[in-house]
Amino acid sequence: MKCKDFFVKKVVPYYFMIVTFINLGMLAAGALFFWHVKFDFRSFAVPPVMGAVGCVPFLFDYAAQNKKLSYLGSVLLNLLEFAALEFCVMTVAFLVGIIKTFFIGAVLFCMVAVIFAAVGAIQYWQDRQLCLRMNTALCAWSGNDVAEDRGSRP
């Protein structure tokens, strides 16, 4: 897959999911822990900037896209992406001045972990639905029934 196709098909949807979940995370964290804090208009820039920072680990995905990974390799790639994501987000947040106390850093760390898991679950569900549709279309094309095909597997 070319870089442009990879960017349009993978990075752009991922970016918008990240920004949406960052907004929801800011809402939840603000309502639970920081209800007394008032935001100014500059705080609206945080989700798009952090969404862009959150797309940096896709460099690992792009580098590994033509490689056949085992299950362990896939798990290690996801852990590497998670570590890179945490490093990038925490570094940018610290340099910008978002992290002022250990508590804020811990909340941000947990928020990034939850967002990473949520985006991964959504992508897994979307990929699974695509595979099921492709299998159904392949079985219809080959003349086999889907239920018959599933029953013939060991």
C-alpha positions, 0 to 999 in steps of 0.5 A, spaced: 500 500 500 502 506 498 503 512 503 497 516 500 493 510 501 495 508 507 494 515 510 487 515 507 485 509 509 488 508 516 491 514 519 485 519 517 479 514 521 484 513 526 485 520 527 478 522 528 477 516 533 482 519 537 480 526 537 473 524 539 475 519 544 480 525 547 474 530 547 470 524 551 476 523 556 476 530 557 469 531 559 469 525 563 476 527 567 473 534 567 467 532 570 470 527 575 476 530 577 477 538 575 470 540 575 472 547 578 477 548 572 474 553 567 477 552 560 479 558 555 479 557 548 486 555 547 484 548 550 480 547 544 486 546 540 488 540 545 484 534 542 486 536 534 494 536 536 494 530 541 490 526 535 496 528 531 501 526 536 497 520 537 498 518 529 505 518 530 505 510 532 502 509 525 510 509 523 511 502 526 504 500 522 507 502 515 513 499 516 510 492 518 505 492 513 508 488 508 511 483 513 507 477 515 507 477 523 506 471 527 501 472 533 507 474 538 510 479 533 503 482 532 502 483 540 509 486 540 508 491 535 501 493 538 505 493 545 511 497 541 505 502 538 502 503 545 509 505 548 511 510 543 504 513 543 504 514 551 511 516 550 509 521 545 503 524 548 506 524 555 512 528 552 508 533 548 504 534 554 509 535 559 513 540 554 506 544 553 505 544 560 499 540 561 502 535 566 503 540 572 502 534 577 503 527 578 496 526 578 494 529 572 500 525 569 497 519 571 490 521 569 493 522 562 496 516 562 490 512 564 486 516 559 491 514 553 491 507 555 483 507 555 483 511 548 488 506 545 484 500 547 477 503 545 480 505 538 483 498 537 477 494 539 473 499 534 478 497 528 478 490 530 470 490 530 471 493 523 476 489 520 472 483 523 465 485 519 469 486 513 472 479 513 465 476 514 463 480 508 468 478 504 468 470 506 460 471 505 461 474 498 467 469 496 462 463 498 457 466 494 461 466 488 464 459 489 457 456 489 458 454 497 453 456 502 456 459 508 453 455 513 456 449 509 463 452 509 463 453 516 461 446 518 466 443 513 472 446 517 475 441 523 
